[in-house]
Amino acid sequence: GDRLPWAKADDFRFLASELTVWSGYSGDKKSMVLGQVCVGLLAQQKKVCIASFEMKPIQTLRRMYCQYAGTNVLEPEAKKRFFGIAEKLWMYQQVRSVKAENLLKIIRYSKRVLGVDHFVIDSLMRCGIAGTDFDKQKWFVDELVTVALDEGIHIHLVAHQKKPENGDQRPGTKYGIAGSGDISNLAHNVINVFENRDDNRSYDNLLTVQKQRNYDGESNPEPMFKFVFDSKSLQFCD
């Protein structure tokens, strides 16, 4: 399988033919974490396609460059190296909602024609499905699982958490994903992203693996990883 970009998270792997759901509250940096994950996948010589319906490709590229180079300054040599690995990166350019049926075709095309290994959907709420239409959500996630299995591609789906009750500052759970409970039930993996806003915090962000269906290891199958966020490089650091 393919690794996360942090040495301490080496025991978790993205396997082919799986669906990973990335959840978290609004504003907890899910997309930014995924950007660093994608940089790590590119560094492993994997082909990645990002379909972000909330951000223009140039914004995503700028973020990923900062995370790759470790700086927000455009340095010619670092830029050259970044676009060297970015030869394996594709982006689907549509900053608005997309029909779920069309997106399934795009994923199949990206694998069959471009040879993409990882496809990122950011996010479920932009896939033309009402937040209260649980049946359509279940159908779509089930189809994503089918496409992943058929094509041997790993699909990443961003899904928001329900708003915390009483403003609680606690990480969300796989049971708190907004919409149908089948979103987490059908996924192979669920990873929660949490931003710690406590004034006396010892860490900034927490990644929790809340489900790992095909885990094959000797350590905890649902580990937690704490990070400090560097605002200049946009990196999540040990």
C-alpha positions as a printed Julia matrix, in Angstrom:
238×3 Matrix{Float64}:
   0.0    0.0     0.0
   0.87   3.7    -0.19
   2.06   5.6     2.86
   0.99   8.76    4.65
   3.71  11.46    4.51
   4.73  11.14    8.18
   7.18   8.54    9.49
   5.17   7.95   12.66
   2.13   7.01   10.55
   3.97   4.37    8.55
   1.72   1.56    9.79
  -1.3    2.95    7.92
  -1.45   2.23    4.19
  -3.77   3.19    1.34
  -4.55  -0.01   -0.54
  -5.71  -0.23   -4.15
  -9.45  -0.77   -4.7
 -10.49   1.04   -1.5
 -12.48   4.12   -0.44
 -11.2    6.41    2.33
 -13.59   8.96    3.85
 -11.94  12.07    5.34
 -14.23  13.73    7.88
 -14.01  16.73   10.17
 -15.77  19.92   11.16
 -15.93  22.84    8.76
 -12.68  24.82    8.92
 -10.61  22.03   10.48
  -8.2   21.91    7.47
  -9.33  18.65    5.86
  -8.42  19.87    2.37
  -5.04  21.15    3.53
  -4.18  17.84    5.18
  -5.19  16.04    1.99
  -2.93  18.37    0.01
   0.09  17.24    2.04
  -1.03  13.63    1.69
  -1.18  14.08   -2.09
   2.31  15.6    -2.15
   3.47  12.5    -0.29
   1.76  10.22   -2.81
   3.38  12.05   -5.72
   6.75  11.62   -4.01
   6.02   7.86   -4.02
   5.63   8.05   -7.82
   1.85   7.64   -7.64
  -0.51   9.34  -10.08
  -3.09  11.57   -8.4
  -6.2   13.38   -9.66
  -7.82  16.04   -7.47
 -11.43  17.09   -8.05
 -11.88  20.07   -5.74
 -15.23  21.74   -6.3
 -14.53  24.41   -3.69
 -11.14  25.74   -4.8
  -9.49  26.7    -8.1
  -6.61  24.46   -9.24
  -4.11  27.32   -9.01
  -4.94  27.73   -5.3
  -4.53  24.01   -4.67
  -1.21  24.0    -6.54
   0.11  26.96   -4.54
  -0.74  25.2    -1.27
   0.88  21.97   -2.41
   4.02  23.82   -3.55
   4.37  25.39   -0.07
   3.97  21.99    1.57
   6.52  20.43   -0.78
   9.11  23.23   -0.52
   8.59  24.02    3.17
   8.2   27.73    2.4
   5.66  30.18    0.99
   8.37  31.82   -1.14
   8.5   30.78   -4.79
  12.09  29.61   -5.19
  13.05  28.66   -8.78
  14.89  25.46   -7.9
  12.17  24.25   -5.51
   9.5   25.12   -8.06
  11.35  23.12  -10.72
  11.56  20.08   -8.42
   7.89  20.41   -7.43
   6.65  20.48  -11.0
   8.92  17.51  -11.65
   6.84  15.33   -9.32
   3.66  17.19  -10.33
   3.94  15.62  -13.79
   1.93  12.8   -12.19
  -0.79  15.2   -10.96
  -4.1   15.94  -12.69
  -6.87  18.3   -11.61
 -10.5   18.32  -12.61
 -11.34  21.98  -13.12
 -14.87  22.73  -11.99
 -15.45  25.06   -9.02
 -19.13  24.28   -8.6
 -21.33  21.28   -8.0
 -21.06  18.26  -10.28
 -23.57  15.5   -10.99
 -22.7   12.34   -9.09
 -23.3   10.21  -12.2
 -20.81  12.28  -14.22
 -18.2   12.12  -11.46
 -18.29   8.31  -11.5
 -17.51   8.4   -15.24
 -14.66  10.87  -14.63
 -13.08   8.54  -12.06
 -13.25   5.57  -14.45
 -11.73   7.72  -17.24
  -8.92   8.92  -14.96
  -7.91   5.32  -14.24
  -8.4    3.78  -17.68
  -6.91   6.6   -19.77
  -4.57   8.48  -17.4
  -3.56   5.59  -15.14
  -4.44   7.48  -11.95
  -3.8    5.64   -8.66
  -5.58   8.04   -6.27
  -8.67  10.16   -6.94
  -9.67  12.91   -4.47
 -13.27  14.21   -4.23
 -13.56  17.45   -2.26
 -16.3   17.28   -1.19
 -19.47  15.14   -0.92
 -21.68  18.21   -0.46
 -20.71  19.37   -3.99
 -21.74  16.13   -5.7
 -25.29  17.23   -6.47
 -26.9   15.27   -3.62
 -29.12  16.93   -1.03
 -27.94  16.63    2.56
 -31.24  15.02    3.5
 -31.3   12.53    0.61
 -29.83   9.59    2.49
 -30.84   7.05   -0.17
 -28.94   8.93   -2.9
 -25.93   9.35   -0.6
 -25.9    5.6     0.09
 -26.2    4.87   -3.65
 -23.31   7.23   -4.49
 -20.93   5.91   -1.83
 -21.81   2.34   -2.82
 -21.0    3.24   -6.44
 -17.67   4.75   -5.36
 -16.8    1.47   -3.63
 -17.78  -0.42   -6.8
 -15.66   1.84   -9.04
 -12.68   1.49   -6.67
 -12.99  -2.3    -6.77
 -13.57  -2.47  -10.54
 -10.75  -0.15  -11.5
  -8.16  -0.87   -8.78
  -8.07   2.82   -7.82
  -8.03   4.38   -4.35
 -10.75   7.03   -3.88
 -10.62   9.74   -1.2
 -13.93  11.39   -0.28
 -14.17  14.49    1.95
 -17.31  14.56    4.11
 -18.21  17.13    6.77
 -19.0   16.36   10.37
 -22.26  17.46   11.94
 -21.9   20.63   13.99
 -20.75  19.8    17.53
 -23.39  20.07   20.24
 -22.97  23.03   22.62
 -19.8   24.03   20.81
 -17.86  21.09   22.23
 -14.18  21.1    21.34
 -13.77  17.39   20.78
 -12.77  15.38   17.7
 -15.67  14.13   15.61
 -16.43  10.46   15.11
 -17.31   8.23   12.18
 -20.86   8.24   13.55
 -21.03  12.04   13.37
 -20.51  12.4     9.62
 -23.29  14.58    8.2
 -25.78  12.6     6.14
 -26.37   8.89    5.82
 -24.74   6.48    8.27
 -23.85   4.35    5.25
 -21.12   6.84    4.28
 -18.88   5.42    6.99
 -20.41   1.95    6.93
 -19.53   1.39    3.28
 -16.07   3.01    3.35
 -12.98   0.88    3.84
 -11.23   3.57    5.9
 -12.4    6.62    7.86
  -9.92   9.31    8.95
 -11.01  12.25   11.11
  -9.23  15.62   10.97
  -9.56  17.83   14.04
  -8.19  21.31   14.75
  -7.43  21.99   18.39
  -8.35  25.58   19.24
  -7.69  25.38   22.98
  -5.58  28.28   24.27
  -3.31  25.92   26.23
  -3.0   23.3    23.5
  -0.02  20.98   23.2
  -0.81  20.22   19.53
  -2.64  21.98   16.7
  -4.18  19.16   14.68
  -5.16  15.57   15.29
  -5.61  12.8    12.73
  -7.53   9.78   13.96
  -7.93   6.59   11.95
 -11.45   5.58   12.98
 -11.87   2.65   10.64
  -9.42   0.45    8.73
 -11.26  -2.53    7.31
  -8.37  -4.4     5.72
  -5.76  -3.73    8.39
  -2.95  -6.26    8.48
  -0.43  -5.29   11.11
   0.58  -5.7    14.73
  -0.05  -2.25   16.21
  -3.27  -0.33   16.93
  -5.53  -0.44   13.83
  -7.11   2.9    14.85
  -4.16   5.14   15.82
  -4.07   8.89   16.56
  -1.42  11.25   15.22
  -0.78  14.71   16.68
   0.73  17.57   14.66
   1.89  21.15   14.96
   0.76  23.36   12.05
   3.31  25.65   10.39
   1.39  28.55    8.85
   4.22  29.53    6.46
   4.74  26.16    4.79
   1.16  24.94    5.49
   2.79  21.72    6.71
   1.46  19.51    9.47
   4.66  18.68   11.37
   5.6   16.1    14.0
